[in-house]
Amino acid sequence: QVQLVESGGGLVQAGGSLRLSCAASGRTFSNYAMGWFRQAPGKEREFVAAISQSGGSTYHADSVKGRFTISRDNAKNTVYLQMNSLKPEDTAVYYCVGRPDYSGQHYIGTYAYSDWGQGTQVTVSS
């Protein structure tokens, strides 16, 4: 199991940017495929982005494609989510997730990930 701690959330105006970070500890981070999910009030948890264990492959949900970018630094045991051109509908709690994986595949279901962070709140004002 890997422990995940998110940071970087906050309040931002529409059109602004934020970068979320997720620090991992406890297992070999470079063995883990990572991702981000989000959950808005009254809505189901939603896939945002995924990255392979090497960082060589990424996948983004259509709702954030072209605005958000997932990346990772295996030397720092950290995964990032750069969020640009934020919209009020991006308001949600953002969760960092991980699963041990060497396949290079991307997983978009909540059931696919074994490890979850506690979440960080992102609020976008109009």
C-alpha positions, 0 to 999 in steps of 0.5 A, a space after each residue: 500500500 502507498 500513502 497519498 497526501 494531496 496539496 495545492 487546492 484552494 479558491 481561484 477565479 474562473 480562468 485561473 490556474 492551480 497545480 495540485 501535488 500528491 506526495 506518495 510514501 510507503 511503497 516503490 512509487 515508480 511501480 504505481 500507475 497514478 491518477 486523479 478523480 474529483 467529486 462535486 457536491 451531490 455528484 458521483 466521483 469522476 475520473 479526471 486523469 491517469 498516468 502510467 508508472 513510468 510517466 510515458 503515457 497519460 490519459 485525460 477525461 474529455 471534460 478537462 482535455 486541453 486544460 489539465 495536465 497530469 505528470 509525475 516525478 518518480 525521483 520525488 515520489 510525486 504526481 501533479 495535476 496542472 489545471 489551467 483555464 479553470 471553470 466553476 464546474 471544476 469545483 470539487 474535492 480532488 483525489 489522488 489515486 494509485 495502483 501497482 501496475 506495469 502494464 502501461 494501461 490507463 484505468 478510469 474506474 474508481 474500483 481500479 485503484 487500491 490507494 486513495 488520498 484524503 482529497 483537496 478542495 478546489 473551488 472556482 468562483 465565477 
